Structure formats: C-alpha cells, structure tokens
Amino acid sequence: FTLDTSNAIPASNISSVNALELKSNLSDVFILDIRNQLEVLSMGGFPNSLHIPFEDLEAESSKVPRDKTIVIVDFSGVEFQCAGSYLKEIGINDVRGLQGGVKDWIKQGYDLEN
C-alpha cells in the first residue's frame, strides 16, 4: 500500500527543529520515527519515540496524538515533509521535522537506542 500524498499540503508548511533544539525539548514533544525497519534495525531506535514506517503512516495514524507537538524523525530530513503534510491533512496541525534527520542527530553526537 502506498501513502497517497497527491492532495497533501505543500511541504513548505512543515517547519523544522535542529538536533540541539530537539534534545533540549525531548520531554515536551511526541517523536514520530518514520524510518524504515532496516534503518531502525541497523542504526538503532530514536529515544522516546513511536516508530511507524512512512509507508505505514496512513494505516497507523490513529496512534499519533493530536494534542501534542509532533516532531517527525526520518533518515536525512527529507521524508518528514511528506509525512508532516499528511498529518496536517488529517487534522494534526502542530507538526515539525528534525532538520537533517537521524544522520544529523548522530553527527551532533547524540545517541540512538539499541
């Protein structure tokens, strides 16, 4: 099944946070890790996150809370735009993405979970 983003809100409406901003606010946000299973298994899980692979987001979107700031984490900071647009389309409006994704998180010296 493929997530249909043809009617999604333009990607420019999804703002981003950098690794330091996210690290400083981990307890105040809901982190949604949309990396695929292989990326999570090979790199590790993102701390305090819910893992829903991007391709499963539509089917599992009910697991994403509507009353919190959502920060979407992907591999390199690109896919969060489509995922964020989809979440806004279904009424989840406080959505951000991790700038540079997990690659930048690691580059900044922050850990993933095994």
Secondary structure, 3 states (H helix, E strand, C coil): CCCCCCCCCCHHHCEEECHHHHHHCHHHCEEEECCCHHHHHHHCECCCEEECCHHHHHHHHHHCCCCCCEEEECCCCCCHHHHHHHHHHCCCCCEEEECCHHHHHHHCCCCCEC
